[in-house]
Amino acid sequence: MVRLKNRYLLLDILYPDPLTWPSKPTTETSAQLAIHAPTSDALTPGLLVKMVREEVEELYGDWGIGKLGGASAGGVNVKYLSPATSTAIIRCPRASFRIVWSALTYMSAVPETGGATSGQKRPNGGRERACVFRVLRVSGTMRKAEEEAIRRARQEIVRVRGVQESSVLGDLIGGAESSDKTKAMNIPVMHNIMDESEDEGMLIDDEDY
């Protein structure tokens, strides 16, 4: 019996272009949230697969489509998609995960709902929002991809909370400088916990290689 080996690509959808933000951010926290904004429900798992296959066909032609396989269990499939967190997990054959990865790199927009005020018009009459598809991890199992998604979600929460606490504490310290009584309190400065823990970047599991 032949074992079909797959790869699971964990990716998130980012919106770094300020023109796609609903409002101008006033703090570092709001800018961080704007970049990691939710994605429209117009992006469905089936549509995401179609977008990937169309991009592969444009880049690699019939050869690329052949490497992806058909619509069977060995082809490209979206195992998880969360518009609220702009996170997805795509399964593809191990031999062609780099093709899918390159296609995601060249994809630069997601569909928007018809009532959206932001975004550019598409030829079919809909609207699309400029974005970046960033591959975070390539795993040999679904479990590893899920664990990495949870870890990064917690990391983002800590980062946002750390910025908020630093901002609030900075305001307190600024006001304390004008008060002799508060000066004597010697309030310590809280550092952002994420400053000491840099982003590990994209990871590729060694499983089944």
C-alpha positions, 0 to 999 in steps of 0.5 A: 500500500502506497502512503500519500504524504502531504504537507500542511501550510499554515498561513495568515492574511495581512493588510500592511497597506494603510489604504485598506485600513478603515481608519487611521491608527492612533497608537502602535496597538491599533496599527498592529490590529489593523495589519491583522484585521479580520478577512471578509466572509466572502473568502471561503475554503472553496474560493481559496483553493480556486485562487491558489489553483488559478495562480499556480496555472498562471505561474507554471501552466499545465505542468503546475496544475498537474503537480497539484493533482486533482480534486481527490484526497491528494490534491490541494485542500483547505483544512482550516479557514478562520476569517475572524483571525485571517488564518488558514491551513492548506493541505497539498502533496509533499512534492508540490508544497513549494509550488503552492507556497510560491503561488501564495506569495504572488497572491495579493488580494482577497474578495470583499463583500459587496457593501464594503466601502474599501477595496478595488473593483474586480472585473466580475463586478465584486470588490477586492482588498489588497493583502499579503499571504504569509506562510508561517510554517510547513508541517508534515502533520495537521497537529503541528500546524494547529499547535503553531497557530495557537502559539502564534495567536497567544504571542500576538495577544501578549504583544498587544497587551504588552504595548498597551501596558507600556503605553499606560505606564508611560503616561503615568510616569510622564505625569509623575515627573511633574509631581514631587510626591510621585517622583519619590515613589520611584515607579519602575518601567515595564518593558514589552515582553516581546522585545526579549522574544523575537519572532522565530520566523517561518518554520519547516518541520523535519517530519517525514522528510 
